[in-house]
Amino acid sequence: MNTGPGRSATGPMTTEGFEEFARASQGRLYRTAYLLCGNAENARDLTQTTLAKLFQHWRRVGAAESPHAYARTVLTRTYLAERRRRLRDFLAHVPLDPPVAGTSPELTVTLLSALAELPPRARAMVVLRYWEDLSVDTVASLMRCSESTVKSQCSRSLARLRDHLGDAHVYADHA
């Protein structure tokens, strides 16, 4: 029996399982990607790249204990690899305009601006730890580092965010 690409021992390989998974998880992957990238266009690209990689290895992903955790790992590692290669800096990037004097900036824009000030690895740790609400040991495993590194990086990053944000929380009540 032919078991080459696109075929399994039981017949043609189907993508139904992947399509269902992609539909169910793309929103969450996009939100995480948006926090990592800081803009919609790069987040869409990162989400699509992640889904393409997952599709390419769907048998392994589909058999994983937690396909969503697998997807988050692929998303994070793809983001970090692209940052290391400076592809994201090479692509068109529109910096956020500074707020106009006398107006209150949206808390979301302020937070994204503050996150953009963090190095990519620290930013990924903060997003995974506090946005995705992952445990320290899970983040350490995803980032391939020690738990103490996650704790110290998150602590330093949160201090930088607090310094950068200052009284931005005041705007949350007026939004």
C-alpha positions in Angstrom: 0.0 0.0 0.0 1.3 3.5 -0.8 1.9 5.4 2.4 3.7 8.4 0.9 3.0 12.0 1.5 -0.7 12.7 1.9 -1.6 9.1 2.6 -1.7 7.0 5.8 -1.8 3.3 6.2 -5.6 3.5 6.3 -6.0 5.8 3.2 -5.7 9.4 2.3 -4.7 11.7 5.2 -7.5 14.1 6.1 -7.2 17.6 7.4 -10.5 17.7 9.2 -8.9 17.4 12.6 -6.5 20.2 11.8 -9.1 22.5 10.4 -11.3 22.0 13.5 -8.3 22.7 15.7 -7.2 25.8 13.7 -10.8 27.3 13.8 -11.0 26.7 17.6 -7.6 28.0 18.5 -6.7 30.7 16.0 -8.3 33.5 18.0 -6.3 32.7 21.1 -3.1 32.3 19.1 -3.7 35.6 17.4 -4.3 37.4 20.8 -1.0 36.0 22.1 0.8 36.9 18.9 -0.6 40.4 19.0 0.8 40.9 22.5 4.1 39.6 21.4 4.4 41.5 18.1 2.6 44.7 19.1 0.7 45.2 15.9 -2.1 43.4 13.9 -0.2 42.7 10.7 2.8 41.0 12.3 0.4 39.1 14.7 -1.5 37.8 11.7 1.7 36.7 10.0 2.9 35.0 13.2 -0.4 33.2 13.7 -0.4 32.0 10.1 3.2 30.9 10.3 2.4 29.0 13.4 -0.7 27.3 11.9 1.4 26.4 8.8 4.0 24.7 11.0 1.3 22.9 13.0 -0.3 21.7 9.8 3.0 20.5 8.5 3.5 18.3 11.6 -0.2 17.6 12.3 0.2 13.9 13.1 2.6 14.7 15.9 0.6 17.7 17.1 -2.7 15.9 16.9 -1.2 13.0 18.9 0.2 15.4 21.6 -1.3 15.4 25.1 -2.2 19.1 24.7 -2.3 20.4 21.1 -3.0 23.9 22.4 0.1 23.9 24.6 2.1 22.5 21.6 0.7 25.4 19.4 1.6 28.0 22.0 5.2 26.6 22.2 5.4 26.8 18.4 4.1 30.3 18.4 6.5 31.5 21.0 9.6 29.8 19.5 8.7 31.1 16.1 8.4 34.6 17.4 11.7 34.4 19.2 13.5 32.9 16.2 12.2 35.6 13.9 13.3 38.3 16.4 16.7 36.8 16.7 17.1 36.9 12.9 15.8 40.5 12.9 13.2 39.7 10.4 10.6 41.6 12.4 12.9 44.7 12.5 13.4 44.4 8.7 9.7 44.4 7.9 7.7 47.5 7.7 7.0 48.6 11.3 4.8 51.6 12.0 5.7 53.1 15.5 2.9 54.3 17.6 2.4 58.1 17.4 3.0 59.9 20.6 -0.1 61.0 22.4 -1.3 64.5 21.5 -1.0 66.9 24.5 -4.1 67.3 26.5 -5.7 63.9 25.5 -5.7 60.7 27.4 -4.2 57.7 25.5 -6.1 54.4 25.5 -4.7 52.0 28.1 -4.3 49.4 25.4 -2.0 51.6 23.3 -0.1 52.6 26.4 0.4 49.0 27.5 1.5 47.9 24.0 3.9 50.8 23.9 5.3 49.7 27.2 5.6 46.1 26.1 7.5 47.2 23.0 10.2 48.6 25.3 11.0 45.2 26.6 13.5 42.9 24.9 11.8 40.1 22.9 12.6 37.3 25.3 11.5 39.3 28.4 8.3 40.4 26.5 7.5 36.7 25.7 8.0 35.7 29.3 5.7 38.5 30.6 3.0 37.7 28.0 3.1 33.9 28.7 3.3 34.3 32.4 0.7 37.1 32.9 -1.5 37.2 29.8 -1.6 33.4 29.2 -1.5 32.8 33.0 1.0 30.1 32.7 3.0 28.8 35.6 6.6 29.7 36.1 7.7 26.1 35.3 5.6 26.0 32.2 7.1 29.3 30.9 10.6 28.0 31.8 10.0 24.9 29.8 8.6 26.9 26.8 11.5 29.3 26.9 14.1 26.6 27.5 15.5 28.3 30.6 15.5 27.8 34.4 12.6 28.8 36.6 14.8 31.3 38.4 15.5 33.0 35.1 11.7 33.3 34.4 11.2 34.8 37.9 14.0 37.3 37.7 13.2 38.4 34.1 9.5 38.8 34.9 10.3 40.7 38.1 12.7 43.1 36.2 10.2 43.4 33.3 7.3 44.2 35.5 9.4 46.9 37.3 10.2 48.4 33.8 6.6 48.3 32.9 5.6 50.0 36.1 8.2 52.7 35.5 7.0 53.2 31.9 3.3 53.1 32.7 3.4 55.4 35.7 -0.2 56.5 36.3 -1.6 54.9 33.2 -4.0 52.9 35.4 -5.9 56.2 36.0 -7.0 56.1 32.3 -8.6 52.7 32.7 -11.6 54.2 34.6 -12.2 56.8 32.0 -12.0 54.6 28.9 
